[in-house]
């Protein structure tokens, strides 16, 4: 299974969880829709992670939402903010 299908499948599985609060459902659904429509997967996941993280800081993230955020971070380490800027680092010359 390719990366896009894997992430899309995971997000749809999360959306089936009835314990998500409405904010979480909306944000995760938007991400899944963007990925399905061809939006850059890294951008969509970064936005999702940022939004879920903001909810977490406000303590508005359900256990299911937290589990989703943790799993995305585990599966997709390349979508962390620091990873997105790695290309800007100068390579050390020998």
CORRADA-V642856 format. One record per residue. RES is the residue in three letters. SS is DSSP state (A for helix, B for strand, O for the rest). PSI is psi in radians with two decimals (NA if undefined). OMEGA is omega as a letter, one per 20 degrees, with the letter a starting at -180 (* if undefined). Layout:
res = [RES:RES]
ss = [SS:SS]
psi = [PSI:PSI]
omega = [OMEGA:OMEGA]
This chain:
res = [UNK:UNK:UNK:UNK:UNK:UNK:UNK:UNK:UNK:UNK:UNK:UNK:UNK:UNK:UNK:UNK:UNK:UNK:UNK:UNK:UNK:UNK:UNK:UNK:UNK:UNK:UNK:UNK:UNK:UNK:UNK:UNK:UNK:UNK:UNK:UNK:UNK:UNK:UNK:UNK:UNK:UNK:UNK:UNK:UNK:UNK:UNK:UNK:UNK:UNK:UNK:UNK:UNK:UNK:UNK:UNK:UNK:UNK:UNK:UNK:UNK:UNK:UNK:UNK:UNK:UNK:UNK:UNK:UNK:UNK:UNK:UNK:UNK:UNK:UNK:UNK:UNK:UNK:UNK:UNK:UNK:UNK:UNK:UNK:UNK:UNK:UNK:UNK:UNK:UNK:UNK:UNK:UNK:UNK]
ss = [O:O:A:A:A:A:A:A:A:A:A:A:A:A:A:O:O:O:O:O:O:A:A:A:A:A:A:A:A:A:A:A:A:A:A:A:O:O:O:O:A:A:A:A:A:A:A:A:A:A:A:A:A:A:A:A:A:O:O:O:O:O:A:A:A:A:A:A:A:A:A:A:A:A:A:O:A:A:A:O:A:A:A:A:O:A:A:A:O:O:O:O:O:O]
psi = [2.30:2.95:-0.81:-0.82:-0.68:-0.83:-0.77:-0.75:-0.77:-0.81:-0.70:-0.61:-0.73:-0.70:-0.40:-0.22:2.03:-0.22:0.01:2.46:2.86:-0.66:-0.81:-0.80:-0.81:-0.79:-0.76:-0.70:-0.74:-0.76:-0.81:-0.74:-0.73:-0.75:-0.73:-0.59:-0.05:0.11:2.60:2.18:-0.66:-0.74:-0.78:-0.77:-0.64:-0.75:-0.75:-0.84:-0.70:-0.73:-0.79:-0.62:-0.71:-0.71:-0.65:-0.74:-0.65:0.05:0.69:0.25:2.20:2.88:-0.64:-0.69:-0.71:-0.71:-0.72:-0.83:-0.78:-0.74:-0.69:-0.74:-0.64:-0.80:-0.58:1.12:-0.37:-0.14:0.16:2.70:-0.76:-0.63:-0.55:-0.44:0.02:-0.52:-0.31:-0.23:2.37:2.41:2.41:2.25:2.44:NA]
omega = [a:a:a:r:a:r:a:r:r:a:r:r:r:a:r:a:a:a:r:r:a:r:a:a:a:a:a:r:r:r:r:r:r:r:r:a:r:r:r:a:r:r:a:a:r:r:r:a:r:a:r:r:r:r:r:r:r:a:r:a:r:r:r:r:r:r:r:r:r:a:r:r:r:a:a:a:a:r:r:a:a:r:a:a:a:a:a:a:r:r:r:r:r:*]
